[in-house]
């Protein structure tokens, strides 16, 4: 079993990274292999909408996203961790999310994995981000652990927020339980529902 964490904060050792490290540390404590990818300093270009991946299932843009996508498909659980900027995720996280479009083809390559989310806001916006990710997890036919939220402004301030750190720990334990449950979408539904309906009912 492997759980990977994707860190979308450029502030090293910041509140989001502290929460992600807490979750991954709990997973390790429970005997799970972990991997952490920081998007800071990575070269990840935006999706250019070329649609080549619709036929191949592979993105043709050669940059650091290629290795990350491979690690995502090799993991059983994926934790996305982002601070909240203007009621949304960071640009780094959104750019990578867009590049995972390639993993929708030829069938859902992230299906049956478990998704986790960590958000840290100064005051508000965590639910806005969670709504987007819940749609993303659902569209990819992933199973969803409850998200862990934190509220902090100054670097390291989240260390004083025991409930948020405990949420990160318990989210990791939830993910492990969901992975162990071996839930699966029916094999018939191995593509997004819109595509499934188009294929089934097109004349």
Helices and strands as residue ranges (DSSP letters): E 2-7, H 15-29, E 33-38, H 53-56, H 65-73, E 77-83, H 91-99, G 100-104, E 114-121, H 126-139, E 143-144, E 148-151, G 157-160, H 162-181, H 193-201
